[in-house]
Amino acid sequence: MTDYTTAIVAMVVVGVVLTGAVMYALMRPTDLPMLKRNKD
């Protein structure tokens, strides 16, 4: 049972990290052009 708990926790952590990385990557390119357009 300990192995399954460790695997489940690891999967959740990996999922959260990947989700955070994707959200960060998607937010940056959209924010930067908007800031550049507003400055120009």
MOJOMO-V457428 format. One line per field, one symbol per residue. phi: phi as a letter, one per 40 degrees, with the letter a starting at -180 (. if undefined). A space follows every 50 residues. Layout:
phi = ???
//
This chain:
phi = .ccccccccccccccccccccccccccccccccccccccc
//
